[in-house]
Amino acid sequence: MDNENKRNLSAWEKLTIARKVERPTSLDYIENIFDDFIELHGDRVFGDDPAIVGGIAKFNGISVTVIGEQKGRDTKENIERNFGMPNPEGYRKALRLMKQAEKFKRPVICFVDTSGAYCGVGAEERGQGEAIAKNLIEMSQLKTPVISVVIGEGGSGGALALAVADQVWMLENSIYSVLSPEGFASILWKDSRRSKEAAEVMKITAQDLKNYEIIERIIEEPEGGADANAKFVFDSVKNALIEELPKLMDKDKGLLLQERYNRFRKIGNFKE
């Protein structure tokens, strides 16, 4: 796709695009990239969380496990899916599917799209922090390839809980950050009206994070965002998976884990 006539967007403009309700959701990617998807439900502890979808599928003839944070396509579905903000049972369901993938030697592909983990009383009572922390620990040691793709908002630990991966990719207009610009401005400057300024300071765009070597790949979007030509974006993600997944699957498991560890140690030691 020709990039020459694309206008350079500010971080806030990219965030606005990432939050568009028309933007393709995780289920859209699953339906258009994978074959024979079978959704699996429940964490075997408390219940099912519709804010995270997951199951098994075929990709290019390979059996894979696919997991994604799911926002609604309209107001009704957003309410049903808690606006894509997972509860602890969502993260525990995701981990159950990842451990199942490890057992049956299936690679894991995650789609990240959340403003953050749900911070309601019930979520905290059921161990939201513990559920996220356990995902981080277990994903770092998962003996199967993991690729995570940020397709919209990548907010805080709610996003990181599905992004301890061998490779992390971002769509061109997606964002990935420790908290929202509104939250940043409210906490640091006591003024949420400075959220546009905060978005620039925080370095939340795919381009910023690629420059800092926090992500491996940027998936191009059409002008106006992924919803302007969803097929182009689906095909781009599919082609990237065709290129990278076999390389990760061919790696010795010990080397795979060591490189994943080194990847996050490098990020942890990052200094601007």
C-alpha positions as CSV (number, residue, x, y, z in Angstrom):
1,M,0.0,0.0,0.0
2,D,1.3,3.4,-1.0
3,N,2.5,5.4,2.1
4,E,3.6,8.5,0.2
5,N,0.4,10.4,0.5
6,K,-0.3,9.5,4.1
7,R,-0.4,12.3,6.6
8,N,1.8,12.0,9.7
9,L,-0.6,11.5,12.6
10,S,-0.1,12.7,16.2
11,A,-0.1,10.2,19.0
12,W,-3.5,11.4,20.0
13,E,-4.9,11.0,16.5
14,K,-3.6,7.4,16.4
15,L,-5.2,6.7,19.8
16,T,-8.5,8.1,18.5
17,I,-8.2,5.7,15.5
18,A,-7.3,2.8,17.8
19,R,-10.4,3.4,19.9
20,K,-12.9,3.5,16.9
21,V,-15.8,1.2,17.4
22,E,-15.7,0.3,13.7
23,R,-12.2,-1.1,14.0
24,P,-11.9,-4.8,13.5
25,T,-12.0,-6.9,16.7
26,S,-10.1,-10.0,17.7
27,L,-13.0,-12.2,16.4
28,D,-12.8,-10.5,13.0
29,Y,-9.1,-11.4,12.8
30,I,-9.7,-14.9,13.9
31,E,-12.6,-15.4,11.4
32,N,-10.6,-14.0,8.5
33,I,-7.1,-15.4,9.1
34,F,-7.7,-18.9,10.6
35,D,-9.7,-21.9,9.6
36,D,-11.9,-24.2,11.7
37,F,-11.9,-22.1,14.8
38,I,-13.5,-23.8,17.8
39,E,-14.0,-21.5,20.8
40,L,-13.3,-22.9,24.2
41,H,-14.9,-21.4,27.4
42,G,-14.2,-21.1,31.1
43,D,-11.3,-20.9,33.5
44,R,-12.3,-24.1,35.5
45,V,-12.2,-21.9,38.6
46,F,-15.0,-19.3,38.5
47,G,-16.6,-18.9,35.1
48,D,-16.3,-17.7,31.5
49,D,-15.3,-14.1,30.6
50,P,-16.6,-12.9,27.2
51,A,-13.9,-10.1,27.2
52,I,-11.4,-12.7,26.2
53,V,-12.1,-15.2,23.4
54,G,-9.9,-18.2,22.7
55,G,-9.8,-21.6,21.2
56,I,-8.1,-23.9,18.7
57,A,-7.8,-23.3,14.9
58,K,-5.9,-24.2,11.8
59,F,-3.4,-21.8,10.2
60,N,-1.8,-22.8,6.9
61,G,-2.4,-26.4,7.9
62,I,-0.9,-25.9,11.4
63,S,-2.9,-26.5,14.6
64,V,-2.7,-23.3,16.7
65,T,-4.2,-21.8,19.8
66,V,-5.7,-18.3,19.3
67,I,-6.6,-15.9,22.1
68,G,-7.8,-12.4,21.9
69,E,-9.3,-9.6,24.0
70,Q,-12.7,-8.8,22.5
71,K,-14.4,-5.5,22.4
72,G,-18.0,-5.2,21.2
73,R,-19.0,-4.2,17.7
74,D,-21.9,-2.1,19.1
75,T,-23.1,-0.8,22.4
76,K,-25.0,-4.0,23.3
77,E,-22.1,-6.2,22.6
78,N,-19.7,-3.8,24.4
79,I,-21.8,-4.2,27.5
80,E,-21.9,-8.0,27.2
81,R,-18.1,-8.0,26.7
82,N,-17.4,-5.4,29.4
83,F,-15.9,-3.1,26.8
84,G,-13.0,-5.5,26.3
85,M,-11.8,-5.2,29.9
86,P,-11.1,-8.7,31.2
87,N,-11.8,-10.0,34.7
88,P,-9.5,-12.5,36.4
89,E,-11.4,-15.5,34.9
90,G,-10.6,-14.1,31.5
91,Y,-6.8,-14.2,32.1
92,R,-7.1,-17.6,33.8
93,K,-9.0,-18.9,30.8
94,A,-6.3,-17.6,28.5
95,L,-3.6,-19.3,30.6
96,R,-5.5,-22.6,30.6
97,L,-5.5,-22.5,26.8
98,M,-1.8,-21.6,26.6
99,K,-0.9,-24.5,28.9
100,Q,-3.1,-26.7,26.7
101,A,-1.2,-25.4,23.7
102,E,2.1,-26.2,25.3
103,K,1.0,-29.8,26.1
104,F,-0.1,-30.4,22.5
105,K,2.8,-28.5,20.9
106,R,0.6,-25.8,19.3
107,P,1.9,-22.2,18.8
108,V,0.0,-19.4,20.5
109,I,-1.2,-16.3,18.7
110,C,-2.7,-13.5,20.9
111,F,-4.6,-10.4,19.8
112,V,-4.3,-7.5,22.3
113,D,-7.1,-4.9,22.4
114,T,-8.0,-3.5,25.8
115,S,-8.0,-0.2,27.6
116,G,-6.9,-2.2,30.7
117,A,-8.0,-5.0,33.0
118,Y,-11.3,-4.4,34.7
119,C,-10.8,-2.7,38.1
120,G,-14.2,-3.5,39.7
121,V,-14.7,-4.8,43.2
122,G,-15.5,-8.3,42.1
123,A,-12.4,-8.5,39.9
124,E,-10.2,-7.4,42.8
125,E,-11.9,-9.9,45.2
126,R,-11.3,-12.7,42.7
127,G,-7.6,-11.8,42.4
128,Q,-7.1,-9.6,39.4
129,G,-3.5,-8.8,40.2
130,E,-2.6,-12.4,40.9
131,A,-4.2,-13.6,37.7
132,I,-2.2,-11.1,35.6
133,A,1.0,-11.7,37.4
134,K,0.7,-15.5,36.9
135,N,0.2,-15.0,33.2
136,L,3.4,-13.0,33.0
137,I,5.3,-15.7,34.8
138,E,3.8,-18.6,33.0
139,M,4.1,-17.0,29.5
140,S,7.7,-16.3,30.1
141,Q,8.3,-20.0,30.6
142,L,5.8,-21.4,28.0
143,K,7.5,-24.1,25.9
144,T,5.8,-23.2,22.6
145,P,6.1,-20.2,20.3
146,V,4.0,-17.1,21.2
147,I,3.3,-14.1,18.9
148,S,1.2,-11.2,20.2
149,V,-0.4,-8.6,18.0
150,V,-1.7,-5.3,19.4
151,I,-4.6,-4.5,17.1
152,G,-6.1,-1.5,18.9
153,E,-5.5,-0.4,22.5
154,G,-2.8,-2.0,24.5
155,G,-3.5,-0.7,28.0
156,S,-1.4,-1.5,31.1
157,G,-1.1,-5.0,32.7
158,G,-4.4,-5.9,31.0
159,A,-2.5,-5.9,27.7
160,L,0.8,-7.2,29.0
161,A,-1.0,-10.3,30.4
162,L,-1.3,-11.5,26.7
163,A,1.9,-10.0,25.4
164,V,4.9,-11.8,27.1
165,A,5.7,-13.3,23.7
166,D,8.6,-14.2,21.4
167,Q,7.6,-11.4,19.1
168,V,5.2,-8.5,19.7
169,W,3.7,-6.7,16.7
170,M,1.5,-3.6,16.5
171,L,-0.8,-2.3,13.9
172,E,0.3,1.1,12.6
173,N,-2.4,3.1,14.5
174,S,-2.5,1.0,17.6
175,I,-1.0,2.1,21.0
176,Y,0.7,0.3,23.8
177,S,1.3,1.9,27.2
178,V,1.4,1.6,30.9
179,L,-1.8,3.6,31.3
180,S,-4.1,5.9,29.3
181,P,-3.0,9.5,28.5
182,E,-6.1,10.6,30.5
183,G,-4.8,8.7,33.5
184,F,-1.3,9.9,33.0
185,A,-2.4,13.6,32.8
186,S,-4.6,13.2,35.9
187,I,-2.0,11.6,38.0
188,L,1.1,13.5,37.0
189,W,-0.3,16.9,36.2
190,K,-3.7,16.8,38.1
191,D,-5.3,17.9,34.8
192,S,-7.0,15.3,32.5
193,R,-7.5,18.1,29.9
194,R,-3.8,17.7,29.1
195,S,-4.3,14.2,27.8
196,K,-3.3,15.1,24.2
197,E,0.0,16.5,25.5
198,A,0.4,13.3,27.6
199,A,-0.1,11.1,24.6
200,E,3.0,12.7,22.9
201,V,5.1,12.5,26.1
202,M,4.3,8.9,26.8
203,K,5.7,7.5,23.5
204,I,2.8,5.1,23.0
205,T,2.7,4.6,19.2
206,A,3.9,1.7,17.2
207,Q,6.6,3.9,15.6
208,D,7.9,5.0,19.0
209,L,8.0,1.4,20.4
210,K,9.7,0.0,17.3
211,N,12.4,2.7,17.6
212,Y,13.0,1.6,21.2
213,E,13.1,-2.1,20.1
214,I,10.1,-2.9,22.4
215,I,8.2,-4.4,19.4
216,E,9.5,-6.3,16.4
217,R,7.1,-5.4,13.6
218,I,4.6,-2.7,12.6
219,I,1.6,-3.9,10.5
220,E,0.6,-1.2,7.9
221,E,-2.9,0.1,7.9
222,P,-4.8,2.0,5.2
223,E,-5.3,5.7,5.6
224,G,-8.1,6.3,8.1
225,G,-7.4,3.1,10.0
226,A,-7.9,-0.7,9.7
227,D,-11.6,-0.4,9.2
228,A,-11.1,1.4,5.9
229,N,-9.8,-1.8,4.3
230,A,-10.0,-4.6,6.8
231,K,-9.1,-7.3,4.2
232,F,-5.7,-5.6,3.5
233,V,-4.9,-5.6,7.2
234,F,-6.1,-9.3,7.7
235,D,-3.9,-10.3,4.8
236,S,-0.9,-8.3,6.1
237,V,-1.2,-10.1,9.5
238,K,-1.6,-13.4,7.8
239,N,1.4,-12.9,5.6
240,A,3.5,-11.9,8.6
241,L,2.5,-15.0,10.5
242,I,3.3,-17.2,7.4
243,E,6.8,-15.6,7.4
244,E,7.6,-15.8,11.2
245,L,5.7,-18.7,12.7
246,P,7.7,-21.5,11.0
247,K,10.9,-19.9,12.1
248,L,9.8,-19.9,15.7
249,M,8.5,-23.4,15.5
250,D,11.8,-24.7,14.2
251,K,13.8,-23.3,17.1
252,D,15.0,-25.5,19.9
253,K,12.8,-25.0,22.9
254,G,15.7,-24.1,25.1
255,L,16.8,-21.4,22.7
256,L,13.3,-20.2,22.3
257,L,12.9,-19.6,26.0
258,Q,16.4,-18.1,26.4
259,E,15.7,-15.6,23.6
260,R,12.3,-14.7,25.1
261,Y,14.0,-14.1,28.5
262,N,16.7,-12.0,26.8
263,R,14.1,-10.0,25.0
264,F,12.4,-8.9,28.2
265,R,15.7,-8.4,30.1
266,K,16.7,-6.0,27.4
267,I,13.4,-4.1,27.7
268,G,13.8,-4.1,31.5
269,N,17.2,-2.6,31.3
270,F,16.1,0.0,28.7
271,K,17.4,3.6,29.3
272,E,16.5,6.4,27.0
